[in-house]
């Protein structure tokens, strides 16, 4: 296999995953869209949480051009590599960390949580699901059922993320995440869960907005800060409703 075929096969593999999501997960994406639509209609917030590379999906929905305002990512520097790669792996297995994080957030029963974990087995995402549900919050999971279903839970409950969620969306990613086997490598290469997860989280938000529009409700969408017609005041007006609910809004900043 030459280099060109390597990346072509990789992109073809991603396309197959996206096709599977479209065909196999449509009902779950629609159910998740219903939950988020109800939350937005009630003035609630979407809390997103992921560890390791799954935090990229939690971030994907926040302050996103073409996205919505009511997204609160729950972040921690130990979980997103800022304290080191292996420290992130250690932290996501640490009991009590998710509980510590959620206690710093403003959580209401009308909210919804999107928890992303490719393996679905580690302590932090499972504990976060328990904590959200204890507060009356519906949980949407984005996970690999192939990997999670064949893995032993690391949480003391013995449960994996998909066993706790109100709605589980399978990212259709193979166990181990990577897609290609190349001659001379000792393992597969080409991760796929980030592409799949980004497609899923944007899809459920699109479905939620579509439902609200069908109900006749107004849903402001964030525009890119790098489009000439977008000003700090434009974004501030959309975001200001959530200034007391979303940790990372710095509405006093100009650009």
C-alpha positions in Angstrom: 0.0 0.0 0.0 1.5 3.4 -1.0 1.1 6.6 1.0 -1.8 7.9 -1.2 -3.8 4.7 -0.8 -3.2 4.9 2.9 -5.0 8.2 3.4 -7.6 7.3 0.8 -8.5 4.2 2.7 -8.6 6.1 5.9 -11.1 8.7 4.5 -13.1 5.8 3.0 -13.2 4.2 6.5 -14.4 7.5 8.0 -17.1 7.7 5.3 -18.3 4.2 6.2 -18.5 5.1 9.9 -20.5 8.3 9.0 -22.8 6.2 6.8 -23.4 3.8 9.7 -24.2 6.6 12.0 -26.7 8.0 9.5 -28.4 4.7 9.0 -28.1 3.0 12.4 -28.2 5.9 14.9 -30.9 8.1 13.3 -33.5 7.2 15.9 -31.1 7.8 18.8 -30.0 11.2 17.3 -33.6 12.2 17.0 -34.3 11.2 20.6 -31.3 13.2 21.8 -32.5 16.1 19.7 -35.9 15.9 21.5 -34.2 16.1 24.9 -32.1 19.1 23.9 -35.1 20.9 22.3 -37.1 20.5 25.6 -34.1 21.8 27.6 -33.6 24.8 25.4 -37.4 25.6 25.4 -37.3 25.5 29.2 -34.3 27.9 29.3 -31.9 25.1 30.3 -28.3 24.5 29.4 -26.5 21.6 27.7 -23.5 20.4 29.8 -20.8 18.6 27.8 -18.1 16.5 29.3 -15.3 14.2 28.0 -11.9 13.1 29.0 -8.7 12.7 27.0 -9.4 13.2 23.3 -13.2 13.0 24.0 -13.0 16.5 25.5 -12.6 17.7 21.9 -16.2 16.7 21.3 -17.3 18.5 24.5 -15.5 21.6 23.2 -16.8 21.2 19.7 -20.3 22.4 20.7 -19.1 25.4 22.7 -19.0 28.9 21.2 -19.2 27.3 17.8 -19.8 29.1 14.6 -23.1 27.6 13.4 -23.8 26.4 16.9 -26.0 27.6 19.8 -25.3 29.6 22.9 -26.6 27.3 25.6 -23.6 24.9 25.9 -21.5 24.6 29.0 -18.3 22.5 28.6 -17.1 21.0 31.9 -13.3 21.1 31.6 -10.4 20.3 33.8 -6.7 20.8 32.9 -5.8 17.4 34.3 -8.2 15.7 31.9 -7.2 17.6 28.7 -3.4 17.0 28.7 -2.4 20.4 30.2 -0.8 18.5 33.1 0.7 15.8 30.8 -0.5 13.0 28.6 -0.2 10.1 31.2 -1.6 12.4 33.9 -4.8 12.7 31.8 -5.1 8.9 31.6 -4.6 8.7 35.4 -7.1 11.4 36.2 -9.9 9.9 34.1 -9.6 6.8 36.3 -9.7 8.7 39.6 -12.8 8.3 41.8 -14.2 11.6 43.1 -12.9 13.9 40.4 -16.1 14.2 38.4 -18.0 14.9 41.7 -15.5 17.6 42.5 -16.0 19.2 39.0 -19.8 19.1 39.0 -20.0 20.8 42.3 -18.4 23.9 40.7 -21.2 24.1 38.1 -24.7 25.4 38.2 -26.8 22.4 37.4 -30.6 22.5 37.1 -33.0 19.5 36.5 -34.2 21.2 33.2 -30.6 20.8 31.8 -29.3 17.9 29.7 -25.8 16.4 29.7 -23.9 15.1 26.8 -21.1 12.8 28.0 -18.5 11.6 25.5 -16.3 8.5 26.1 -15.1 6.3 23.4 -14.4 3.4 25.7 -17.2 4.2 28.1 -15.4 2.4 30.9 -13.4 4.9 32.8 -14.4 6.3 36.2 -14.7 10.0 35.4 -17.4 9.8 32.6 -19.3 7.2 34.5 -19.2 9.1 37.7 -20.3 12.3 35.8 -23.3 10.4 34.5 -24.2 9.3 38.0 -23.8 12.9 39.3 -25.9 14.3 36.6 -28.7 11.8 37.0 -28.7 12.4 40.8 -29.5 16.0 40.0 -32.4 15.1 37.7 -30.5 15.8 34.5 -31.0 13.6 31.4 -27.8 12.0 30.1 -26.9 11.5 26.4 -23.9 9.3 25.8 -21.7 9.3 22.8 -19.6 6.1 22.9 -18.3 3.1 21.0 -20.6 0.2 21.8 -18.1 -2.2 20.2 -15.4 -1.2 22.5 -17.4 -0.5 25.6 -19.5 -3.6 25.3 -16.4 -5.7 25.3 -14.6 -3.9 28.2 -14.7 -4.2 31.9 -15.9 -1.2 33.8 -13.4 0.7 35.9 -16.1 2.3 38.0 -16.9 0.7 41.4 -20.5 0.2 40.3 -19.4 -2.1 37.5 -21.4 0.0 35.0 -20.3 1.5 31.8 -21.5 4.8 30.4 -24.0 3.3 27.9 -25.7 1.4 30.8 -26.5 4.7 32.6 -27.5 7.0 29.8 -31.1 8.0 28.9 -30.0 8.0 25.2 -26.9 6.3 23.9 -25.5 7.1 20.5 -23.1 4.6 19.1 -20.2 6.4 17.3 -19.8 3.2 15.3 -16.0 3.3 15.8 -14.1 0.0 16.1 -12.5 -1.1 19.3 -9.2 0.7 19.7 -10.4 3.7 17.6 -7.9 3.4 14.7 -8.9 2.2 11.3 -6.0 1.1 9.2 -3.4 -1.7 9.4 -0.3 -0.7 7.4 2.6 -3.1 6.6 5.4 -2.7 9.1 3.3 -1.2 11.9 2.7 -3.1 15.2 -0.9 -1.8 15.5 -3.6 0.1 13.6 -3.3 3.8 12.7 -5.8 6.6 12.0 -8.1 7.5 14.8 -11.8 7.9 14.0 -13.7 8.8 17.1 -13.2 12.6 16.9 -14.6 12.8 13.4 -17.5 10.6 14.4 -18.2 12.4 17.7 -18.1 15.9 16.0 -20.6 14.7 13.4 -22.9 13.3 16.2 -22.9 16.3 18.5 -23.6 18.7 15.7 -26.3 16.4 14.4 -28.2 16.3 17.7 -28.0 20.1 18.1 -29.3 20.5 14.5 -32.2 18.2 15.3 -33.0 20.1 18.5 -33.0 23.4 16.6 -35.1 22.0 13.8 -37.7 20.9 16.3 -37.8 24.2 18.0 -38.3 26.0 14.7 -41.1 23.7 13.9 -42.7 24.8 17.2 -42.4 28.4 16.1 -39.6 29.2 18.7 -36.8 31.6 17.9 -33.3 30.0 18.1 -30.4 32.4 17.7 -27.3 30.8 16.1 -23.8 31.9 16.7 -22.0 33.3 13.7 -18.2 33.2 13.1 -16.2 35.9 14.9 -14.1 36.0 11.7 -16.9 37.1 9.5 -16.8 40.9 9.0 -20.5 41.4 10.0 -20.0 39.7 13.4 -19.1 42.0 16.2 -18.5 41.5 19.9 -21.9 43.1 20.6 -23.5 40.6 18.2 -22.1 37.6 20.1 -22.6 39.2 23.5 -26.3 39.7 22.8 -26.8 36.0 22.0 -24.7 34.8 24.9 -25.8 37.2 27.6 -28.8 35.1 28.6 -26.4 32.4 29.9 -23.9 34.6 31.7 -24.7 33.0 35.0 -24.8 29.4 33.8 -21.8 29.0 31.5 -18.4 29.2 33.1 -16.3 30.2 30.1 -18.3 33.2 28.9 -16.1 36.4 29.1 -18.7 38.8 27.9 -16.7 41.9 29.0 -14.0 41.1 26.5 -13.9 42.9 23.1 -12.1 41.7 20.0 
